[in-house]
Amino acid sequence: MIKEDKALTLEIVAGIGIFTGVAMVLALFISPRPAVFAGLILGMVMSLAMFLSMAAVLKLCLKTQSKKFTAVFSVTSSLTRYMIMFAVLLVVIKRYSGLFDPIALVVGIFGVKAGAFLQPVIHRMINRKK
């Protein structure tokens, strides 16, 4: 990875962590149950896995010269990511809803979106300090 890619990746990962931290603080006041915190943590882990998978797929697709491979591989990877996410959500709902709150899990998964939205803010904060 080049230096800019590493910085961008770390900024988005930090955004996911910040989002999860804020969600946990809110959960302390809204619903302070261990299942909620476990759901947020599992959602954060899934969010990080999804982001790192997307970054790896994007990097591989940029390296290849074949448009057909890029199109097929990116769609296949995206569908696989969402099927895995949906399967984990179903398993949590059916079997482990006492250990992991399903709503908190979904909120934690949205950390990937929040991380992407927070990245420019985090980037400006880091560059302001330099």
N, C-alpha and C positions, 0 to 999 in steps of 0.2 A: 504494500500500500504506500502511496505517496503521502507526504506530510499533511497535505490539505484533506485527503480522505480520512486519515486518522483523526484529525482535529474535528472534522464534521461528524464522524461516527461517535466520538466521545461526547460531543455537544448534544447529539440526539439522545444518547444513552443517559446523559445527565438530565435532560428534559424529562425522560421517562421516569427517572428516579425522583425528580422534584414533584412531578405530577402524582406519583404514588405516595410520596410523603405528605403532600397536601390532602390527598384523599384519606389517608390514615388519620390525620389530625381531625378532619371533618367527621370521620367515622367514630372518633372518640366521643363526639357530642351527639351524633345522630343514632348510632346503633353500636355501642361498645361491646360487641360479642367477639370471641376468638374466631368464629367462623368467618366473620366479615374481614378481619385482618388477614386470615389465611387465604381468603378469596382474592383480596387485593394483591397479596404477595404472588400467588399463582398466576394471576392476571399479568402482573409485572414481568414475571419470568417468561410467560407466553409472548408478551409484547416484545421483550428483548429478543427472543428467539425469532419472532416474525421479522423484526427489523434487520437483524444480522443475516437472516436468510435472504431478505430483499436486497441487501447491500451486496451479498456474494453473487446473487443472480445478476444484478446490474453490472457488476464488475466483469463477470464472465461474458455477458452479452456485449459489453463494450469492446472486449478483446477480440471477439470473433468478427470475421468479415462477412459472414453469411446472414443475410436478412431473414431467410426462411428459418434457419436454426434459432435465431434470436426471437422471432415471433412465436415459434412453437415452444421453445424452452421457457420463455417468460410467462406465457399463458399456462403451461403445464405446472410450473413452479407456483404460480399464484393460486391455481385451483387446488393444488396439493396443500398449500399453507392453510387455505380456508377450510378444506375438508378436515384437516387435523384439528384446527381450532374448533370447528363444529362438533367433532367427535369428542374432544375433551370436555366441551360444554355439556354435551348429552350425558357423558359418563358422570360428571359432577352432579348434574340434576338427578339422574336416576339412582346413583349409588352413594355419593359422598356429599349430599347437600347438608348433612349435619356437620361435616368438617370444613367444607368450603361453601360460602354463600354464593349462589350462582349470579346474583345481581352484582355483588362485589367483584366477582371474576370478570364479568363483562366490563365493568368500570375499569378494572385493572388492564384489560386488553386495550381499552381506548387510550392507554398511555402511549402507544405507538403514534397515534395521531397528535396527542398533546406534545410529545417529544419533537415531532416535526414542526409544530407551530411555535414551540419555545426555542428552537434552535437559533433563529436570528437574534433573539433577545440575549440568549446565553453567549452567542458569538460577540455581540457588541459589548457585553459586560467584560468578557475576557480580554478583548482588544483594547478596551478603555484603560485597563489596569497595566497594560504593557508600556 
